Amino acid sequence: MAALKYAGMDDTDSEDELPPGWEERSTKDGWVYYANHEEMKTQWEHPKTGKKKRCAGALPYGWEQETDDKGQVFYVDHINKRTTYFDPRQAFTVEDMQVKPKRYDGNTTALEILQDCDLSDKVVVITGANSGIGFETARSFALHGAHVILACRNQSRAIKAVSLITDEWRKARVEAMTLDLASLRSVREFAEIFKARKLPLHILVCNAAVCTQPWNLTEDGLETTFQICHLGHFYLVELLQDVLRHSTPARVVVVSSESHRFTDLVDSCGKVEPNLLSPPQKEYWSMLAYNRAKLCNILFSSELHRRMSPHGVTCNALHPGNMMYTSIHRSWWLMTLLFTFARPFTKSMVKQSTMCFSSQISPVIVCGIHQSNRRSHGSIRQGEVEVPLMKELTFTPRPLHSSAYTLFIILHKELPMRMLQLIY
């Protein structure tokens, strides 16, 4: 301000008032610039405040923008039948605020991720959405206008979850449909009912899972943890892939876990061993079965994205957080006790669901990778998904992930044949 005073430019009644010899003009697209007639120069910044401005909105009713023989823009007021080189919108200029991209961390909530998002034209299906992360995901989507379908095994709990959301916002479009991932017949029936409704499908969240389950076989003769955590979702996506393709842009999000790192699916020769997917009782350990299922999630997500992305359907796997206190560990009292002690030091359910939303709604996120709050394959951190960084990222999977294609073929060709035999 001392320099302005020395130059005699501070002798005005308003901070926005231009000093003598200056004129405010605007470009065709509404950006305001300032002309200094004494020094014969122009600049974007206001000579006193240093701020940039732009014209807000369209021209007033009856006004039209034209260009004269010298290329200068002038404005015609057809109502009062006069012309002027002054943009009438300059009376309603607004400050050009440069909004920095939001950066998210472990304290970010699901509603913060979705802030200012209008999802009223989206249809979302979420498996296992009656509790835990699935419920928070469904709730947040519904509160932002999306048509949300809770695909759950227990209908009484699903209906209760629907009522909790509608009690919070009576206009929420949320409903429950029956889906038991432990039954391939149920998966097929769900897909048939959904297709019969002729609804699009913009986001499919494969969230349902079980952990620390005692060894048991489903009605299809497959180990329970593997079928619920992975194979049921695999079959669901297989049945709904045509709907996803016709709803582009669409996205499949698979909720995996960091525990996928503590197992493998290859034999001594480095080839995928199908018998590890659904082991017999004598070779079964609940945590190992869970880890393998979560690894299958990531391999499936990677291969699915490779196949479907050319058709406008992207896919991501994610890790929502460590030691999450949900009902997933209810089958083993020791695990429940461990999670109870860890609960004060872990993220809340609302914060745990944030990774789902960064994977589902971000327009610039790198797809086909496994994301977590801390790291992901390809060294991308949550919140650092801005366009400049995207150009520097390449997905370089670790050696085990070269098995994604092999696993996909095994599940796509061999197991579905067994499914059909069991179903029919």
N, C-alpha and C positions, 0 to 999 in steps of 0.2 A: 504493500500500500504506500510505502514511502516513495517508491519510484513513480507511482501514479500521481501522488501529490506534487512531486517535483515537476512532473510533466503537465500539471494542471488538469488531470483527468478525474480527479476525485470530487470536483465541484458539481455534483449532481444530487438530486433529491432521493434517488433510489439506487439500490445496489445494481439493479438490472438496467438502469437507464444508461444509454450509450453516451460516451464522451463526444464533444464536438468533432465533426469531421468523419464520424463513423456511421455506417448504414447497415441495417440488418436485412439480409436477403435469404432466399431459400432455393434449393435445387428442385428439379422435377419430381424427385421421389420424397420431397419433404424435409430434407436435412437443412438446418439453418447454418449460414456462414456470415461472416462479418467483413465488410469492405471499408478500408481506411483510405479515404479520398486524398488525404494529404500526402501519404507515403505511397499511394497507388499499389496497395497490396491487399490480399484477403487472407482470412484465417477461419478455422472452424471454432476456435474457443472464443468465448465472450471476452472482450478486452479488459473487463474489470474482474469478473468472477472466475474466469478461466474454465467455465463449464461449457459442455456441448449441449445443443438442444435440437429437437426435431419437432415438426408439426404433427399434432395429434389428429387422427381421424381423416375423413374425406373432406372434400370441398363443401361449403355450405350449399343449401338448396338453391338452384338457379345460377350457380357459378360454373365456369368451364375454363380449363387450362388450354392455352394455345401458344404458338411460337411465331415470332415475327420474322421478317426477311433476314435479320441479322443473327437469328438463332436464339434470341432472348425470349424467355418465357414471360407471357403476360396473362392476365386473368380477365375474363369477360363476365360481368354481372348482367345477365339477361333480364332480370326483373327491373333493375333501375337503369338499364341500358347505358352502362359505362364500362370503361376498361381501366386497368391499373397494372403496374408492374409489382405491386405489393401483394404477396400471398395472403389472402384473408385468414388462412389457418394460423398465421404467425401470432394472432391474438390469443391463440390457445396452445402455444408451444409447451412442451414438457421436457424436463431435464433428461438427457440420455444417461440412464443408469446402466452401468456395465455390471451385470450380475455374474459373479464368479460361479463356476460349476460346483455343485454341492459335493462334499466329500463325506463319506460315511465311515463309521467305525463301530466298535463293539457296543457303544452306548446308543446307537441309532435305533429308533423304534420303527415298526412297520408302517405306521401312519405317516411318519416323516418321509419315508421312501416314496409314498404315494401322494404326497402333498401336491395339490393343484392338478392332479391327474383326473381326467374325465373318462371313465371306463364304461359309460352307459351303453356303448355299442359292442361290448365284449361279452362272450359266453365263456365261463370258466368251469372246468370240472376238477375237483380236488378229491383224491381218495383219502380215506381215513380222516375226514374233516370234522368229526364230532368232538374231538378233544385235541389238546396239545398244539403243536405247530400248525397242523392242518386246520384247526378251528380258528386260530389267530389269522391265518392266511385267508380263509373264507370270510371272516368278519371284516377284515380290512378291505378286501375286494368289494364286498357287498356295500360297505359304507361309502364307496367311491362310485357306486352306480352299476357295477357289473352284475350280470345275471349269473349267479353262482349255484352250482349243483354239488351238493355234498354226497359223494359216493361212498356209502358206509355199509358195513355188515350189520350192525345193530341199529335197527330202524328207530327204536324208542329213544336211544341216545342221540341219533341224528335229528329227530324231530325236536328234541329238547334244545339242541344246538341251534336249530333254525329259529325257534321261539326266542332264544336269547338275543339273536341278531336282530330280529324284527322288533323286539321290545326296545332295542337301542335306537332303531330307525324304522318306523312303520312302513316306509316306502321301499325298503330293501327288497330286492328280487332274489330270494334265496329259497331253495327247495332241497329235499332229500330224495335220493334214489338208492335202491338196494344194490350193493355190490360186495360179494364175498370173494376175495382174491384166493381163498383156499379152495375154491370150486371153479374149475374152468367153465363149467356149465353156467354158473352165475355170471361170470365175466362175459360170456357170449350173449346171455339174455340181456344184460345191461346194455351192451353195444347195440343189440337189435332194437331195444326200446328207445334208446337215444337217437338212433338213425331214423326211426319211424316218426319222430317229432320234427324232423327236417330243420333242426337247429344247426347253426354253425358252431365251430369249436375253435376258439382263438388261443386258449391256454389250457393245457392239460398238465396238472401237477400230480406226479406219481409220488405220493407222500406216505401212504400206509406202510407199516412195518411192524414186526414183532422181534423181540430179542430175549435171550436167555430162556428159550422154550425147551421143555423136555422133548426128547425124540418122539416124533409122531409122524404118521403118514396122513396125507389128505385123502379125500375120497377118490382122487385121481392117482393114488399110489406114489406120490412124490413127497419128499421131506418138507415139513410144514414151513420152516423158516425160509427155505429157498423159494418155495412157490409163492408165499405171501409177499416177501420182500422184493422178489425179482420176476419170477416167471409169470405171475398173474399180471403184472404191469406190462411185461413184454407182450403178452397175448392181447391185452387191452389196446395197446398202441397199434398192434398189428391189425386189429379189427376196426380201429377208428382212423387209420392213416388216410383213407380217402376223404373223410370229413375234414381232417386237418388240411389236406391239400386244397380243398375247395373253400377254405376259410382264410387263406393267406392274406396278410402275414400271420402265421401261427407259431406257437412255441410249445415245446414239451420240456418240462422241468422235472428232473429226477432227484429226489432227496436221497443222497448217499451219506457217507460218513468217512471221517479220517481213518477209521479203523480198517478201511480197505487196504491200508499199507502193511498190515500185519499178517498177510496171508498171500497165497498165490493159487493159481489154477493150472499150473503146468507140472508135467511129470519130469523125470530125470533127463529126458531127451529134449526138454524145453517146449513140448507140445501141450496144448490144452487137454486136460484129462476130464472127460465128461462125468466119470464116476465120482469126482469130488463135489459135483454140484448137488447131488442127492445121495449122500452116503448111507450105508447100512447103520444099524444101531450101534454095533460094536466099534465103529470108526467115527461116531458122532460126538462132537463137543459144541455146545450151544453157541459160545462166543465165536468159535472158528467158523461155524455155519453162517453166523451173522456177518462176519468179516468177508467171507466169500461172496455172499449175496450182495454186499455193498460194492465189492469189486466188480461184480457182474453189472451192477447199475452203471458204473463209470464206463466200462467197456461198451456196453449197450448204447449209452448216450453218445459216445464218440462215433461209433459206427452209424448210428441212426442219423446223426447230424450230417455225416458224409453223404448218406444216401438221400436224405430229405431236403437238405438246404437248397439244392438246385430247383426245388419245387416251391420254395418260399416258406418252408417249415424248419425252424432252427431248434436245436436241442442243447441243454446244459445239464450237468450234474452239479450238485452243491453239497457242502458240509455246513450245517446250520450252526454248529457250536459244540464245544466239549462238555461232557457231564451234564447234559440237559435233564432237568427234572420233569419228565413226562410220564405217561402211563405205560411206556414201552417196556419198562423193566419190572412190571408188576408180577411177572411169573416167578421171580426168584427173590426171596426175602433179603438175602445178603446184598444183592445188587441194589435193591430199594434202600437198604440202610446206608450203603455207600453213597448213593445219590442224594440222600437226605442230608448227610454230613457235608457234602460238597455244595449243596444248594445255595448257601449264603454267598458263595464265591463265584457263582456262575451267572450267566445272563438270564433275565426274566424271559417268560414265554413270548412276550411282545417283541423283545429284542432278538430272540432266537429266530423269529420268522422273517427278519429283514433280508437275509440272503435269498429267500424265495422271491422277494419282490425285485431285488436288484437283478436277478436272473430273468424275471418275467417281463418287466416293463422297460428296462433300459434300452434305448434305441441304438446305443453305440457299444454294447457289451460284446466281448469276444466270445463267440459261440463254439461249441464242440469241446469245451474244456471243463475241468473240475474246479469249482470255485469254493473258497472258504474265506472266513474273516481274516485269516492270517496269510494264506498263500494259496496258490493254485498251480497246476501244471502249466508252465508257460510263464511263471513268475509275475502274475498280475495280482494286485491287492484290491480289495473291495474299496470302491470309491474312486479308484484311479482308472476309471474307464472313460476318460475324456479322449476326444478324437486325436490330439497330437500323440498321446501315448500309444494309441491303437496301432499306429503305423510302425512302431518299433517292436511290436509283439508278434511272435510266431509260436505256434503250438508245437513244441518238441516233446512228445510223450516219452516216458521212460521205457526201456526195452520191453517190459511186460505188456505195455499197451499195444504192441504190435499184434497181440493176440485178439484184439477187438473183433477183427473181421472173422477170424476162425470161430470165436465164440458165437458171433451172430449167425454164422452159417449153421452151427450145431443146433442152436435154438430154433432157427428159422426152418430148417429142413427135417431134422431128426425128431426133436421133441414134439413139434406140432402134429406129426403123424401119430405119435402115441396119444396126443390130446384127442384127436379125432376118433381114435379107436375107443378111448374111454368115454367120450361124450356120446357117441352114437351106439 
